[in-house]
Amino acid sequence: MGDYEKAKELGISADSICGLLNGRFRSGQCVCASEVGARTGGWQRHVDFMAFHCWDCENYMIEAFEIKIAKSDLKRELE
């Protein structure tokens, strides 16, 4: 059984992971977004999930997450 089949069997998807991250950061102190492009227009790379901390005490930190469901996706990305 491949990585995708194992993940599907366990109910794991990029959307489900984004949902968990959204729940983790949705505290009223963060703005969350998924599929954030590096720029507008045309084909572009994107970040799967970002959390923007909106308070000075958090130094306006930005956290970005790249979600990989299968090892083959990670391997292709690293190449």
KALIN-V364718 format. One record per backbone hydrogen bond with DSSP energy under -1.0 kcal/mol. NH is the residue of the N-H (numbers start at 1). CO is the residue of the C=O. If there is no record, write none. Layout:
nh=(NH	NH)
co=(CO	CO)
//
This chain:
nh=(6	7	8	9	10	11	12	17	18	19	20	21	22	23	24	25	26	27	31	33	35	36	38	47	49	50	51	52	53	54	58	59	60	61	63	65	74	75	76	77	78	79)
co=(2	3	4	5	6	8	7	13	14	15	16	17	18	19	20	21	22	25	52	50	48	47	45	36	65	33	63	31	61	29	55	56	55	58	51	49	70	71	72	73	74	75)
//
